Amino acid sequence: MDATAFPKELADVMEAVIGAVYMDSGMSLEKVWSILHPLLLPFIEMYISEMPPPSLAISLFELAGNSSQFSTRLTILGNGQHQCTITHIGHGHYVGKGLSAYQARIQATQRALDALKKKD
């Protein structure tokens, strides 16, 4: 996410809230985190579940060409790990695994990108 995605005013408000909780709790980082974690968790999970960073995804699409088609499948393995399979239709399957869907997608995207670079 680029720096312009959130206004500076929002960052200033969050900084003030965190500072107030920190001071009011007797400078306890544990208390600050126990209050902020439930508030921030939905946003953290949303962010990490999104597709890989645009630079990786854009690189993949640019290298593959406009006529290329991809499909993505996410699964959760028995050990709790996430697995992402990216299929470059007509060319191959690339699998990534990680502790989160985000990590798995990044790994699978990187493997697809590496495979396309080898073909060139």
C-alpha positions in Angstrom: 0.0 0.0 0.0 1.5 3.4 -1.0 2.0 6.3 1.4 -0.9 8.2 0.0 -3.5 5.5 0.8 -4.2 7.0 4.3 -4.4 10.7 5.1 -1.9 12.2 7.5 -4.7 13.2 9.8 -5.7 9.6 10.4 -2.1 8.8 11.3 -2.1 11.8 13.7 -5.3 10.6 15.4 -4.0 7.1 15.8 -0.7 8.4 17.2 -2.7 10.5 19.7 -4.9 7.6 20.8 -1.9 5.3 21.2 0.0 7.9 23.2 -3.0 8.6 25.5 -3.5 4.9 26.2 0.2 4.5 26.8 0.3 7.4 29.3 -3.0 6.5 31.0 -1.9 2.9 31.5 1.3 3.9 33.3 3.4 3.4 30.2 2.5 -0.2 29.7 3.0 -1.5 26.2 1.2 -4.7 27.1 -1.9 -2.7 28.0 -1.6 -0.6 24.8 -1.4 -3.7 22.7 -4.3 -5.5 24.6 -6.5 -2.5 23.7 -5.4 -1.9 20.2 -5.0 -5.5 19.0 -8.8 -6.2 18.9 -9.4 -2.9 17.1 -6.7 -3.4 14.5 -6.9 -7.1 13.9 -9.7 -7.0 11.3 -7.6 -4.5 9.3 -4.4 -6.5 9.7 -6.1 -9.7 8.5 -7.7 -7.9 5.6 -4.4 -6.5 4.5 -2.4 -9.7 4.7 -5.2 -11.7 2.9 -5.0 -9.5 -0.2 -3.1 -10.4 -3.3 0.7 -10.1 -3.4 2.3 -6.7 -3.5 1.4 -5.0 -6.8 5.0 -5.0 -8.0 5.1 -8.8 -8.0 1.7 -9.3 -9.5 2.3 -6.5 -12.1 5.7 -8.0 -13.0 4.0 -11.4 -13.5 1.3 -10.1 -15.8 3.7 -7.9 -17.8 6.1 -10.8 -18.4 3.3 -13.2 -19.3 1.7 -10.9 -21.8 -1.8 -9.6 -22.3 -3.3 -12.8 -23.7 -2.2 -14.9 -20.7 -4.8 -16.1 -18.2 -4.3 -17.1 -14.6 -6.4 -18.7 -11.9 -5.7 -18.9 -8.2 -6.8 -21.4 -5.6 -6.2 -21.0 -1.8 -6.5 -23.9 0.6 -5.7 -24.5 4.3 -3.6 -27.6 4.9 -4.0 -30.0 7.8 -1.0 -28.5 9.6 -2.6 -25.0 9.5 -0.4 -23.7 6.7 -2.0 -22.0 3.7 -1.3 -23.1 0.2 -1.8 -21.1 -2.9 -1.8 -22.6 -6.4 -1.5 -20.2 -9.3 -2.3 -21.8 -12.6 -0.9 -20.0 -15.7 -3.5 -21.6 -18.1 -1.7 -23.6 -20.7 1.7 -23.2 -19.1 1.8 -24.7 -15.6 1.0 -24.6 -11.9 3.0 -22.8 -9.2 2.5 -23.6 -5.6 3.4 -21.5 -2.6 2.9 -22.3 1.1 3.1 -20.1 4.2 1.7 -19.4 7.6 -0.8 -17.0 6.1 -2.6 -16.8 2.8 -0.6 -13.7 2.0 2.7 -15.5 2.4 1.5 -18.4 0.3 0.3 -16.1 -2.5 3.6 -14.2 -2.5 5.6 -17.5 -2.8 3.4 -18.9 -5.5 3.6 -15.6 -7.5 7.3 -15.5 -7.1 7.6 -19.1 -8.4 5.4 -18.3 -11.4 7.5 -15.2 -12.1 10.8 -17.1 -11.8 9.5 -19.8 -14.2 8.5 -17.2 -16.8 11.9 -15.5 -16.6 13.6 -18.9 -17.2 11.6 -19.3 -20.4 12.7 -16.0 -21.8 
